[in-house]
Amino acid sequence: MEKDKSSKRIFYFDIVRVIAMFLVIGVHAVGSIAPYAPENAFSKGLAGVLDSLNSLGVPIFFALSGYFLLNQQIRDFLKWYKKHILHIIIPFALYAIGYVVYFVGYEQHNPMMIPVAYVRGLLCNEIHPTHWFVYAIIGLYFATPPLSRMFQAMTDREVRIIYWGSISLFLFSFLLSRWGLSFAVNQFVFNATNLFAYINGYCANRICHLRPFDFLSKYKWGFILVFLIGMQYYRDFSLFSTLAVALLLIPPQNNNLHYPNIIKKVITLLSRHSYSIYLVHVAVLSFILIIHRDWTRGFNIKIFLLYPLVCAISLVLVLVPDYYIDKILKKLSG
């Protein structure tokens, strides 16, 4: 397992985080230009396949958080909340200023309402619809300390029962839906969408060596490929994406791959700024869509180029603000 020696980061998870970041960018990028796809089966199908794969981005982010945070020994709830929730709120509060200034000050020509709109936007999720993720992760972080104690007090067998019980419920609900039926108990607390993605990461960490997870993880990449193909045929069936995310979060035991230093530096840099890139990427995408309107010509190439273009511009925009945000967070944490 390869680690960044300077920060003791697990490089594999930096790669996974960057993949998730690109997928989240893709949700909005592909969704924005898919209507411009040429009227042929290949272009329409390409947009559909990418849209399906992009849907894994947010669950991967939630699962990554669960993988690391639910495994922590949390003794002081208040101290933990202060550290982790501030790391979510402060960057969001800073980057939200740009959105409010643009929407209220520029588009609505009402600069006097910027302070009111800013406060209301932060409290009521009115900055931008895509920022729902921020509030979802704050809620999950608030639940983390008690959940962490609960799961760590459970035996592996008990965790396995909760996890595979949730998976079985996904499967049973899907099978009933094939006959036009809806299972009345299709969700309970442990398989609620966002929470389950969070728990999914922890379980991948905790029970990956137990049956039947050990069999799945042994042939990890083959099963991930099968699950990704399955997602294309059964887009209303979340079991394929759930297991694909869980297996993706199992790090290789023997990582013999050696990456060039420049690749490692770029991946690590993107990983460290992934949250801020998420916060600004929609604004960057909107700007690109304003200055370039012809997406039909060369659509099959442009749809792929849009991912790195949005990412690169977003990274440049957040480097300096993130430097000062880190200084603020260090002072507050200290």
Summary of the structure (lengths in Angstrom):
residues: 334
radius of gyration: 21.0
end to end distance: 31.1
largest distance: 61.1
contacts: 992
relative contact order: 0.15
helix: 77%
strand: 1%
